[in-house]
């Protein structure tokens, strides 16, 4: 250090090299420079570098020659001759090509190959095989070359591992190591000749890196023998020949995978580059700079004698930034080599090392095999797996209310590696969730997931798939793969479309009896929407029963209704075997006992494992040992009490929490499905299956095909043209015709044109209490599966007279796609239009409908940048309905009109579409706006519920099940059904119960018939009587005007028991108003038994088909009203009837006068047109279309009222006749004489004269 604090490095030493004069004997070997021999190092370097350059130049000589020739041929004086020759050659090629059927270029190649094969000798064939690593001889020669290269490299390593006086030594012969090195290089020279001579591309062979290695190494070894010297300089190049070993191992399948080959190749390449760089540095530092000389010409030496490994550590330190060699460069050549190596390291080594590290990385967890555990039973989840779906799935699966979920572990098998969100989800469910990358369609991946040991495999569907059929087909293929791997594996699969459900019937090992379950999202979703048309809010009620949610009684809710709803939303459906205390009870007695004592609802029982669960079975069905109970409760602790209840220990228990396991309770073994136990096939099951053999089903299908020419797979257009097709007018068909299963009403098939009506006819039709289904679709939209919506509304449990009309407001062209599933269902009407047009909505009598259902049918090729736009159509349609306003003529429907339409339902006039309706749900209030119309909207994304109604008070971010549209049954989405997979896993038969409630009954026979492709079959010798023995129907009873009116102001517990014991119905919950005088309601599922019943409440209930009230109940006392025998009462009825007739006649006269006045006004308007008056459309009667529709509608109403009064008068006359027989006829004759003008003949004649 000097005063300026600068570091001054010591000056490198420079040594003079004096040539030694040999005098006498000298101990050899000695450095060649000391003997004055010229150094050959630079010659060796120039040879190694010059040969490939010359080879490259030689290889490019033909190219250079061709380019020069082209330039010469482009001269004008030579062009004509060349063109002529070229044309002759091309002509010959074309002739040959036409004969062989190939192109001229292919001819050239074929001719060249043929000529080459003819010229090939045996030596050429040998050289070709020997130079290829793909043949056995080639691999053998390459392996020997690898051994010789390693021998030469090891000799070099041993020589340079110690300090030497010089790189070139003279007088080294004879030396064993040098001889071995010569032999090895002789073989490498031979292999070089073989490679070069047998290569197809000589240029590539001459200039390859392996040949350059030979250029640097072989000349120095060979000249050493001639000049009796040994050069240690360039043999380090032999490290690159280790890449031959990789090729040999690859072709010998020692390295089976591409990843292993690349990994080994990268490692060898990096180490070869480091060794070569270290060898160059070692040679430069030991040789010194050759251009240094003294003033007198004496060469100077500025190098240093160092060993190879110090150079190796120095080079390695330049890569890892950890220098352990303590080496300082003395020569300029050494510095140039290091600088060049750093550039090379940045370009090659820096890229290769991360790849090596990545490939050396331990196999990720998702690529390993699943390691089973004795502590867990694993469940495989595959299909459409996303973070969102798995988060909801895991939340539902590991809910605290499920008592056995802690013994299960989820294994996700998906084709893609886990995302960051999925890894976070794994950390959150650490020890409960494993992720494997793989496909269910790959047997190796099934082995890795240990599917043979899995409890079940759950396959998720993509509800938002652009092509639902393709997604369902992929899931069915996954089922095929799983069943092919293990035939008895339990599979629970989700499908989107109903018609794809039958594809599973074609899998031989598919067995619902063994626990295989298919959940059709569209079927359940549309079925719930259909039941909501009968009982608004039922979709929310039943959907909450299949999801698990928690309820905290200590939480302070802002509103009372939210607390009641959340308490009901926390209830789920469970299955447990009933204890021996229930043996001998009927269902009603057991349900009564469970509700009063255990505060849970028993909704179904299963007496035998081979039978479906029975909902509300008749009193003749008794509970036997091993009977399974289906309960609605909050958690598993509550339902466990039904399994451990003991009459000796728990008879006098006041607190339900004191019901615990006692020593006297026998340990029961459930013969049906239990949690954690698969449903097994028994002998009884085989008997049951053989009792309804498939040949009977096939015979019915064959009978249907022979009876009718068309099947659902035929063309709908052909159906309308076929004169023998089962097309008939609905009015001429039998009133009660059912399908082959007896579960649904059936009618002969009709073309879609037969049920399509115009807007005008629909407006005149006066539909009431009907169901309006608005399908927002396009011609290329996917089918929605409307058959699943119509079937629950055509259940045989519903009487034929009570079937509600269903109006499909959509594009008939779109409906043709799925009309094959609908044309056997009665009372369907199609109106061409859209819910986005208010005129179309008014034409279908929206104010008088029972329910308006808005469905969306997205197109398969429609892509959305924002997922919110998926529901744009249904949202806009819902807002359009809400914004409508109705006149008094549209919105007011009286009970009298209702009765008139019900009595006149037999009329088949084309202009009279007044059909029957359900009397229990008549519309009596005046609907002034669209907010008064009951609407339920089907959403794809649950977050879009915020756009449906601006009057809802939901806060942003509110969960879907807590929003007001969902709590009131005004919105629904299939996302709430995704969690049914978990429920079906823990309780496999719950899905059958849900299916039975929605569709009136679960029939395996129906699925087999649908799988045949014949659709819903029926007809002579095919249709069955109503099979409603085990069917149930959904009811919604009014407290105020219903049979339960006496419970207004009472408690829910008394209502539940009274309805169960005296009416035979099972009450599930209440439908209560949000506000005392408001129209919005919300669902309360099984409220506390102490809850007070309000007068305007509605009750959700299930009723068994063909139920008869128990003898002695107050409902059985209700008899038909006998005709009155009181003359005063008859006199009063006649007077009222006369007054009503007079009013109707006056209204009819006013209507005729109004029609005449309107016609005169129109004539006057045509004579004196006004600029501000728009031109109106005129009907065939000369009146505007709108006025004509209104007048005809009022005429129909008045005619029906008059016809109704005629029927009433006929009834009164029968009463008068009865009275005359009893009392001599004095009063009766006077009454008849007094009101003679109101006889039926008088009515008919007066109406006809008025019309004339």
Secondary structure, 3 states (H helix, E strand, C coil): CCCCCCCCCCCCCCEECCCCCCCCCCCCCEEHHHHCCCCCHHHHHHHHHHHHHHHHHHHCHHHHHHHHHHHHHCCHHHHHHHHHHHHHHHHHHHHHHHHHCCCHHHHHHHHHHHHHHHHCCHHHHHHHHHCCCCCHHHHHHHHHHHHHHHHHHHHHHHHHCCCCCCCEEECCCCCHHHHHHHHHHHHHHHHHHHHHHHCCCHHHHHCCHHHHHHHHHHHHHHHHHHHCEEECCCHHHHHHHHHHHHHHHHHCCCCCCHHHHHHHHHHHHHHHHHHHHHHHHHHHHHHCCCCCECCCCCEEECCCCCCHHHHHHHHHHHHHCCCCCCCCCCCHHHHHHHHHHHHHHHHHHHHHHHHHHHHHCCCCHHHCCCCCCCCCEEEEEEECCCHHHHHHHHHHHCCCCCCCHHHEEEEEEECCCCCHHHHHHHHHCCCCEEEEECCCCCHHHHHHCCHHHCCCEEEECCCCCCCHHHHHHHHHHHHHHHHHHCCCCCEEEEECCCHHHHHHHHCCCCCHHHCCEEEEHHHHHHHHHHHHHHCCCHHHHHHHHCCCCCCCCCCCCCCHHHHHHHHHHCCEEEEEECCHHHCCCEHHHHHHHHHHHHCCEEEEEECCCCCCCEECCCCCCECCCCCEEEEEECCHHHHHHHHHCCCCCCCCCCCHHHCCCCCCCCCCCCCCCECCECCCCCHHHHHHHHHCCHHHHHHHHHHHHHHCCCCCCCCHHHHHHCCCCCCCCHHHCCCCCECCCCCEECCCCCCHHHHEECHHHHHHCCCCCCEEEEEECCCCECCCCCHHHHHHHCECCCCHHHCCCEEEEECHHHHCCCHHHCCCCCCEEEEECCCCCHHHHHHCCHHHCCEEEEEECCECCCCCCCHHHHHHHHHHHHHHHHCCECCHHHHCCCHHHHHHHHHCCCCCCCCCCCCCCCHHHCCCCCCCEHHHCCEEEEECCHHHHHHCCCCCCCCCCCCHHHCHHHHCCCEEEHHHHCCHHHHHHHCCCHHHHHHHHHHCCCCHHHHHHHHCCCCCCCCCCCCCCCCCCCCEEEEEEECCCCCCHHHCCCEHHHHHHHHHHHHCEEEEEEEEECCCCCCCEEEEECCCCCCECCCCCEEEEEEECCCCCCCCCCCCCCCCCCCCCCHHHHHHHHHHHHHHHHHHHHHHHHHHHHHHHHHHHHHHHHHCCCCCCCCCCECCCCCEHHHHHHHHHHHHHHHHHHHHHHHHHHHHHHHHHHHHHHHCCHHHHHHHHHCHHHCHHHHHHHHHHHHC
